[in-house]
Amino acid sequence: MNDPQDTALPPKPGDESLIPQEHEGHAGESLLKLAVGAIGVVFGDIGTSPIYAFRETFAGHHKLMPDTGHVMGVLSLIFWSMMVVVTLKYVSIIMRADNKGEGGSLALLALVSRSLKGEKRWTKGLVLLGVFATALFFGDSMITPAISVLSAVEGLTVVESGMGEFVIPIAIGILIGLFMLQARGTARIGVLFGPIMLLYFAVLAVLGIVNLVAKPGVLWAINPIYALEFFAIQPLHAFLAMGSVVLAVTGAEALYADMGHFGREPIRLSWLVFVLPALMLNYMGQGAMILSATPNAALEIIKSPFFLLAPDQFRLPLVILATMATVIASQAVISGAFSVTQQAIQLGFIPRLRITHTSAAAAGQIYIPAINWMLMVMVILLVLGFKTSTNLAAAYGIAVTGAMLIDTLLLAVLLFSLWKWNKIGAGVLIALFLLVDLAYFSANLTKVPDGGWFPLLIGFIAFTLLTTWAKGRELMLKRLSEVAMPVQVFVKSAANSAERVPGTAVFMTTARDGVPHALLHNLKHNKVLHERVILLTVRIEDVPYVSQAYRTQVKEFGQGFYRMVVHYGFMQEPDVPAALSNVQGIGAPLRMMDTSFFLARQTLIASSRPGMWIWREKLFAWMLRNAESAMEFFKLPSNRVVELGSQVEI
């Protein structure tokens, strides 16, 4: 028998050559074009915050009098929150933490984990933090469409007071239509997102400027003294107000998550030159309008300051434009949920789910039916259960602030461990971010009884599912490896004694060592071996992309036996037949008509063996039964697949 030989060995996961040429940047597109595209997708969530954020700070669950001290204090808090949380933390620093061009909690987690390899006592805790941030995102992705669309449609009551009873049906109708369109993709209507959001932000700025003319002194709210005076005079009221002020920065994490689609510089340009000025002008305009009114009038205006910025004849067009903007913001969040789910599947935190591409040109445009319908049901239940955007605002914020706090903790590891920043400077920055994040998170905890329990409940359910799947897979692989036979031993004993038949057999296996159970079962029942036997493992690396040149790794055992590992990044979709068509070092090229794929379908038996609690073992078994078939997930030809069952006790 020949000695095992490795061919096409891929480099270490951190090697720059893992990035394929087509993902090395956005050089083919102009900075301005990408910046406009980013405005249409990235800033939808934070861009629709003026519709409800300023209102909720005064007219929400913890009411404030709309007088000069409170208005200037709140505007100062909003401005400095945007500067510290969005501009400094996310745009200036965290966006440098790109995982081969990609951003988001899971990409950041993979980057941090790679930098801490060998330090297991830290890595496990950080992985749990990253997974919990991902779990919180699912709660956020349910609330964002509900509060955004509902707050915009509520503008109809400003145009015509008798429209109140139609708000919920109209909002639900818009949301159902939005989710129904997901299967068709957003490629066609996506080209409208940029121009619509450009118009929307321009209108925000113009409305703000028009109202600032009467009270330009409001611009002095950029002075942090007003925020400090608010806390000094009324510390409790200021603390509670932060629970609503944070609504102005929800969506900041989207800038980082969408970095892979547009690049760092276009997002920074859009934010600093266009989006930030437009948002602050609008918030200042709302404050100026309140302070220009009599005290009694201010109490009425504060119930809907955003729509009252516009003159009577322009309010209905503003409602329509705001509704379009909230639909775009909701679309971005839904697409983000699909992307995060795909990453979690590839990284081993979620069972295989059916994923379909809605665009032949854009690989990032995907549709996951199970996630889409689950989100639709939960969003509609939120609208029916909370009924108003004010009630939903009580549920909003805690998931976002929790995720932001976790991002800061992961950033701290990067600054000290990977980037090796000056310890004093890095310590001051992290202390500032932690102070702000903890203040916002603590303020939002006061909203738990009024609705904040919902995203926490969704987060804990998602966290339980994600960790149960990851732990269950780990235990299942461990149990299978305990009884696995070394490949060299199997080749020596079986290759010469078993009858060989023409063709190629590909045995899919999650273990990189040992003989797959499906091969043993096939030999036991059919008593034959194919002329060529490939033991194939698909491995997802902790980088977003693996180039074609480093796709496969092959080891030859002789007697027609090969072990092959196919490498993909966590942003790529596995396609086994495509990978096999290009592989070298396994003799004659593979022909699909002469190739059979053997899959093992495990039936899990819950037991009292050390590992997980019985209820989690049963939950994992249920998740495994309902996972997408490996045949479809790996794009195997259905008429060439054989499934063989086995039982595993975990």
Secondary structure, 3 states (H helix, E strand, C coil): CCCCEEECCCCCCCCHHHCCHHHCCCCCCCHHHHHHHHHHHCCHHHHCHHHCHHHHHHHCCCCCCCCHHHHHHHHHHHHHHHHHHHHHHHHHHHHHCCECCECCHHHHHHHHHHHCCCCHHHHHHHHHHHHHHHHHHHHHHHHHHHHHHHHHHCCHHHHCHHHHHHHHHHHHHHHHHHHHCHHHCCHHHHHHHHHHHHHHHHHHHHHHHHHHCCCHHHHHHHCHHHHHHHHHHCHHHHHHHHHHHHHHHCCHHHHHHCHHHHCHHHHHHHHHHHHHHHHHHHHHHHHHHHHHCCHHHHHHHCCCHHHHCCCHHHHHHHHHHHHHHHHHHHHHHHHHHHHHHHHHHHCCCCCCCCCEECCCCCCCCEECHHHHHHHHHHHHHHHHHHCCHHHHHHHCCHHHHHHHHHHHHHHHHHHHHHCCCCHHHHHHHHHHHHHHHHHHHHHHHCCHHHHHHHHHHHHHHHHHHHHHHHHHHHHHHHHHHHCCCCHHHHHHHHCCCCEEEEEEEEEECCCCCCCCHHHHHHHHHHCEEEEEEEEEEEEECCCCCCCHHHCEEEEEEECCEEEEEEEECCCCCCCHHHHHHCCCCCCCCCCHHHEEEEEEEEEEECCCCCCCCHHHHHHHHHHHHCCCCHHHHCCCCHHHEEEEEEEEEC
